[in-house]
């Protein structure tokens, strides 16, 4: 009688287990896979370059100053106008300079006549030699004064010292200007230069004449080509850098699109590898003084417990259980040695083989041995590499 009673006590327990779902969950269900994006290591060309930022400057620019004092009668140029060297830009009232020139010319005629009479008299010994020399020196001094008056008159015509574009006009018509006062500022738009402060470790990599490219925010769709014009012969001890001057032929770019003052990014390519093993830079992990990546690998096959699960039509099934096959992937940390870095790409010297997949997004959420799930968008780009690796 004791045995039937004992079985009757266990019936409610079996019913409770059946209501709770039966057998306990598998380890796979209790440890969800980390979703990640991956990229395959592949051979591709990569450049070794140095990048820096700098502002563009005009190689030739000048302030146009007035050498004479007077009222501006007329302006012949305006901001944005292109002018040539020697072109008249403004006219200052010449009345005072013309008066001084006329007065000097009259005194020169008088001194010239006196000298002519002294020349004839000295030939006949009618005047002492000292008198002749005095008249000669007076005539020469007055001739110099006349040339000075002519120069003062020419200064009333303000002309361009260099060819370029008027970037600024500082006076208005009718203003009184003083000697050495700036009136215009002229900028030669081509060539333009940019000065970079490059770390001294790059000193042996850069040479005058090397090509480079420039990108500016104002013209994001354009790349401008230039060259290294000169390199400073000394290194600044306080900053550990040396100056590299780059030059750009703005006229060759078409319509002088670049402007002085623009801030741009300059890339100098000093070497190239045509068949390097390359991965995205976002896959790198720098920790503990090492550079590593997470590589996607197949997990070791574990024997599955028999469960009566009906597979869906078309699913691959295991012969023992009838359960759909779901290959498990894990992330393995691997130390690598990198080479050149070119933008968002990096060269791998050792540690990876072509076709191996590395985690580019989601690597912060995984650890060595973590189970991962490759997102479909990334997996589609790496199916070929995965199949070859298998």
ABEGO torsion letter per residue (X at the ends): XAAAAAAAAAAAAAAAAAAAGEBBBBAAAABBBBBBBBBBBBBBBBBBBBBBBBBBBBABBBBBBBABBEBBABBABBBGBBBBBGBBABBBBAAAAAAAAAAAAAAAAAAAAAAAAAAAAAAAGABBAAAAAAAAAAAAAAAAAAAAAAAAAAAABBBBABBEBBABBABBBGBBBBBGBBABBBBBAOBBBBBBBBBAAAAAABBBGBBBBBBBAABAABBBBBBBABBBABBBAAAGBBBBBBBBBAAAAEGGABBBGBBBBBBBBABBBABBBBBBAAABBBBGGBBBBBBBBBBBBBBBBBBBBBBBBGBBBBAAAGBBBBBBBBBBBBBBBBBBBBEABBBBABGBBBGBBBBABGAAABBBGBBBBBBAAAAAAAAAAAAAAX
